[in-house]
Amino acid sequence: MHEPSQEKSDNSKNSFYEELDQVFDHFTMHHTTIMSGDLNAKFGREDVLKPTIGNESLHQDSNDNGVKTVKFATSTILVVKNTMFPRRNFQKYTLTFPDGKNHS
């Protein structure tokens, strides 16, 4: 199961989160839940998102997948930890575009 890329339709993204909701419905609140993976999401530094994602994002603005991921995390009482802790910028991305200036 993987989140559709940013370019995919809203229907495919919504289907992904509906399926993910069904999976999380089977977990009880007495267990520690860790979800990991590439969610094709960019998390920004918007103030309203900080309780869920923290202050340490590489990006200024969230993309659509980032907003959907934060909504899911909030609804399931999860937090996005990879943007909670201070790190150097080069440790915050896994992809460098051919121009050498843009990262994701």
N, C-alpha and C positions, 0 to 999 in steps of 0.2 A: 504494500500500500504506500503510495507516495502522493504528495500534494502536487497537483498540476502546476506547470510553470506559469509565470505571470501572464504570458500571452494567451493562455487557454481561456475558454469561455467561463462565465460565472456559473453556468449550470454544472460544469465538470468540477469546479472548485467547491460549489455547494454540496455536490454529491460526496466529495471526499470528506467534508466535515460532518455530513450526516452519518456516513459510515464510521468515522472516528468517534462520534457521539455514541453510537451503538456499542462500540468496543468498550468505551469508558463506562457505559451503564452497567457493565458486568463487574466492575471493580467496586470493592467496598471502601468506605472512607477510613477503615481501620488499617489499611495498608499504605505503605509509601509508594507513590506512583512516580516513575521516571519515564519520560518519553524523550526519545532522541531520534534524530534524523535530519535530513535536509528538507526543510519545508519551503524552499524557494521564497523565503520571506526576507524582507529588509525592514529592520526595526529602526524607527527614527527616534528623535529626542523630544517628541511632543510631551508636554507636561502631563496631560491626561493619561498617558501610557506608563509613566514612571513607576507607579506602584507594582505594575506587572513586569516591566522590562528593565527597570533601573536607569542609570544615567550614562552608561558606558558604551552606547552604540556607536558604530562607525559612521552611520548615516544621519543626516539631519531630518529627513522625512521618511515615513514608512510607506512601503508600496501596498497594494491591495492585499497581497498574500500576508504581509506583516500585520495589517489590521485584522484580517480574518483569524490569524493565529492568536493574536492578543485577545480577541473576543472569545475564542474557544478556551484559551487558558483561564480567562476571568470566569467563564461559566462553569469550569470544572475545578476551580480553586487551585490552579497551577500558576507557576511563575516561569518566566524565561530567564534562566540563570546565566547564559553566555553573554548577556549584556548587563549583568549586575556588577561584575568585578572589573577593576581597572586593569587594563593591559595596554601595551604599546599598539599603535594603529596597525602595524604590519602583522600582528597576531590576531587581528579581528576579521581578516578576510581570507578566502581560500582561492580566489580567482583574480588574476590581473588581466585586464583587457589588453589587446595588442598595442594600444597607444601608450601603455606603460603608466598612465596617470589615473585611470579609473579602476576601481576594485569592487568586488562583490563578495 
